[in-house]
Amino acid sequence: MGIIQAFFNWREGKYQEHLEAMYEEDKCPQCHGKGYHVYPPVGEFIPYNHIFDCAGCEGLGSYSKRDSTIV
C-alpha cells in the first residue's frame, strides 16, 4: 500500500504546484485563464463544439475574481 499512497501524495503535490503557478499568473486554475471550457462533440453527427463559461471564475479567467466568487 506504500506505493499507492506515494502516488497520491505525488499527485497532490503536483496539483498544489499547479495552483501556485496559476495564482502567480493570476489565472483561474480550472480553465487556465481562458474563462471557458470547450467540450468536443458527443456524436459524429454533431458538427460543433460545446463551449461553456468556467464555473470557477464565472467566465472571467482571473484567479482574484475566482477567490471573490467563492462563498
C-alpha positions in Angstrom: 0.0 0.0 0.0 3.0 2.3 0.3 3.3 2.8 -3.4 -0.3 3.8 -3.8 0.0 6.3 -1.0 3.2 7.7 -2.6 1.3 8.1 -5.9 -1.5 10.0 -4.2 1.0 12.2 -2.4 2.8 12.9 -5.7 -0.4 13.8 -7.4 -1.5 16.2 -4.6 1.9 17.8 -4.7 1.6 18.4 -8.5 -1.9 19.8 -8.0 -0.6 22.3 -5.4 2.2 23.3 -7.7 -0.4 23.9 -10.4 -2.5 26.1 -8.1 0.6 28.1 -7.1 1.6 28.7 -10.7 -1.9 29.8 -11.6 -2.0 32.1 -8.6 1.3 33.8 -9.6 0.0 34.3 -13.2 -3.5 35.5 -11.8 -5.2 32.8 -13.9 -8.1 30.5 -13.0 -6.7 27.0 -12.4 -9.8 25.3 -13.8 -9.8 26.9 -17.2 -6.2 28.0 -17.3 -7.2 31.7 -17.6 -9.4 31.2 -20.7 -12.7 31.8 -19.0 -14.4 29.0 -20.8 -14.3 25.2 -21.3 -14.6 23.6 -24.8 -16.1 20.1 -24.9 -15.8 18.1 -28.2 -18.9 16.9 -30.0 -20.6 13.8 -28.4 -21.6 12.1 -31.6 -20.4 12.1 -35.2 -23.4 13.9 -36.5 -23.0 17.0 -34.2 -20.6 19.3 -36.1 -19.9 21.9 -33.4 -18.1 22.0 -30.1 -19.9 22.8 -26.8 -18.5 26.0 -25.2 -19.4 26.8 -21.6 -18.3 29.5 -19.2 -16.0 28.4 -16.5 -17.9 27.8 -13.2 -14.8 28.5 -11.1 -14.2 32.1 -12.3 -17.7 32.7 -13.9 -16.1 33.3 -17.3 -13.6 35.9 -16.2 -10.4 33.8 -16.3 -8.8 35.6 -13.3 -7.7 33.9 -10.1 -8.5 37.1 -8.0 -12.1 37.1 -9.3 -12.3 33.4 -8.6 -11.4 34.0 -4.9 -14.1 36.6 -4.6 -16.8 34.4 -6.1 -16.2 31.5 -3.6 -18.5 31.8 -0.6 
